[in-house]
Amino acid sequence: MQNRIVVYKHTSDSWYPEYQLTTPSYNSKNKLVQVTYHSNIAPPSHDCEFRVSAWGDDDFGMEFDTKSENEAWLKFIAVIGLTDVTHEALVKLGFIPA
């Protein structure tokens, strides 16, 4: 498995700022957040080896750390399965501000 997998997902929240589509058909409602699965974090942070993170396009993000690869992968799948990645949804999944 790769050490990092990145997916951009729709968000209705402000991520200070969020990513935005830059296509000719740009619509201000097309706000995105970067969701990343990290494996084999080196050096391990807080005794974790795996992380799922959601970040805006600057310095605001939320993270979920675990020692379990399976738990991290399932958390990543849960987040990318959301139609709207919001702060509230991530808190409900166990994420904390980074």
Secondary structure as UniProt FT lines:
FT   STRAND          4..10
FT   STRAND          19..20
FT   TURN            24..25
FT   TURN            28..29
FT   STRAND          31..38
FT   TURN            46..47
FT   STRAND          50..55
FT   STRAND          61..66
FT   HELIX           69..80
FT   HELIX           87..92
FT   TURN            93..94
FT   STRAND          96..97
//
